[in-house]
Structure formats: C-alpha cells, structure tokens
Amino acid sequence: MSQTLAFQYLLTPTGIARNMRITVGGDGRITALTQSERGPWDGFFALPGMPNAHSHAFQRALAGQGETRVGADTFWSWREAMYALANRVTPKDMRAIAAQAFADMLRAGFTSVAEFHYLHHLPSGRPSTAMAQAVLDAADEVGIRIVLLPVFYMTGGFSRAGAEVDVAQVATDIWTPLWRPIPQGERSPLARWLGCDRGVVDAALMRLTAADQMGELFKVMGIADPKLGLLPGFDS
C-alpha cells in the first residue's frame, strides 16, 4: 500500500527542492515526487534513507559497557568481553538483540544494513546456521533491508595465532548452506543480496585469512572462480 508524505524541503538527485510531496510504495521505495504548494506538512526537511554499510548487530548488547575506560582497559580487553558475549548468545538472544539494533537504525534514518556476521556456532560450540537465520528474521520483523555478509576469520589478529581450523569442515557445516542458491519464490534461507539469488562471502578482512585457505574454502563450496566471493576492492 502506497503512502504520501509532504515536506517543506527535500533532498533530490538534483539538489534541495522546496514544497515537495513524496509517494512511497509498499516496499518502502520512493515512486514519485510532485510539487505541493501548501501543507499540511509531515516534516520540515527529508532525505532518502541511508545505508549502514558495516554492522555487527549482536554487539548492541555491549552498549554502555565500553564507553568509560576502567583500569588497564585496551582494545584487546574490550575484544575479550565482546567474544565472551558472542560465545553465550543463543539464536533466540540473537534475534532479540538484532531486532533492537535494527530498530535503533531505523529510528536514526538508516533503512538498509550490511550485516557482517560471524556468529556461526551455538553456545555449545556446535556449528549452526540458526544464528544467521535469527539475524534475517530480526530484519524482517523490524522492516529493514539487509545484506547478510558471512565473515570468515582464521586468525586472532595482528601476529596472533588463531585456533587450528578444519577449513573443509567449516565449509561443509557453515558456508555451503549459506551460499546455496535460493529457489524461485522461497524467502531468503540464510543469505541474500537485496534480490540476488546468492549470498556474499565477506573477504574484507583478508589479512586475517591466508589466500590458500580462502582457495580451499571456495573449492569445497564448489565455487569455480574465487573472485565471485570477494567484495569489490578485495580481488587482488
């Protein structure tokens, strides 16, 4: 169902326009702009919704815990607290936390989000795509457009060794289900790219993953050209 809103000033592709009426379709997209000489006005100034290009929704549960330094706190101590939270979040928790984060984004004017998701295990340690599904369900519940970007970490940071990881097992348990094509008419199973039929494997933190490990990951997933899984700017 479409909706019409009127504003005294509006940011358009050609600049700021005065006394404009916007028609918004049921999918939230602007379908028409028309002149409106008189109110009533729904607001003074309007601009299109902004995208949040980098989100870790589960960290919303850390709000208020890292704003003030205590003792010898560093980035690394904050990260340990963040990982402690990540290790105890359940799919039910994840949906509630993500819904709060996405609602906060909508209130601030963000209408789409790129969710860098790396919670691929349950608190028991068992691999599960339920965490990713919880994030997508939260986005559907709140009404924000989402790009789910599964993140693959192999090391713990700069010159810090990570745990031994069986890349083939990770690909089988997590990445293949996330990457599978979406059948026609089916709602996004675990990954979506705003209408595309495949998810995106995030390689934005390539420095944390060796090239040969990325190659093995893509091979197990059946991806012929590894560049299909890289974001623009990280294909060299």
Buried (B, 14 or more C-beta within 10 A) or exposed (E): EEEEBBBBBBBBEEEEEEBBBBBBEEEEEBEEBEEBEEEEBBEEEBEBBEBBEEBBBBBBBBEEEBEEEEEEEEEEBBEEEBEEBBEEBBBEBBBBBBBBBBBBBBEEEBBBBBBBBBBBBBEEEEBBBBBBBBBBBBBBBBEBBBBBBBBBBBBBEEEEEEEEBEBEEBBBBBBBBBBBEBEEEEEBBBBBBEEEBBBBBBBBBBEBBEEEBBEBBBBBBEBEEBEBBBBEEEEE
